[in-house]
């Protein structure tokens, strides 16, 4: 639950830095890596986050995340996001620009992070977009298993076609996923996307 969820949702509509986040999440294997080049933008991302569970002493669970994003111009952009759940599903996300010092400060607190390359495919005629997150192989390509997010606005009754060819698709749904699917998703995140804190190597 969350306290004052209606108030916070109204604030989200008035403040451009705060948005109601709803998305569909998928995991799959890409059929033809060359199709990723059709993305409208490609962003290299490194991020670290802290999760706070819901207890009797607070109003809701939440997450604090710092992210470094590098686009084609090569200049890093640092952002800080706070996410909390809202009634009816989805999350309230406030994202503001920050700096490298803050990024490293929160990184120190985390035992691990995530490093990946995001390929963005806008959906024509809508304000929605597909985000396909890929992990580099280290030899110039990407691993075949990817994470796909569909950011949505309002109610969506039908999922648009994927922007590239995919196979072995898993739809993430905490209520309907089988134990096997949950284990597969956890293994993908933990072994493919998650990386240990790099600051430990420098000590």
PyMOL commands that set and color helices and strands:
alter all, ss='L'
color gray80, all
select helices_A, chain A and resi 5-14+33-38+100-109+179-193+198-202
alter helices_A, ss='H'
color red, helices_A
select strands_A, chain A and resi 18-30+41-52+62-70+76-85+91-97+112-122+129-134+145-152+166-171+194-196
alter strands_A, ss='S'
color yellow, strands_A
deselect
rebuild
show_as cartoon
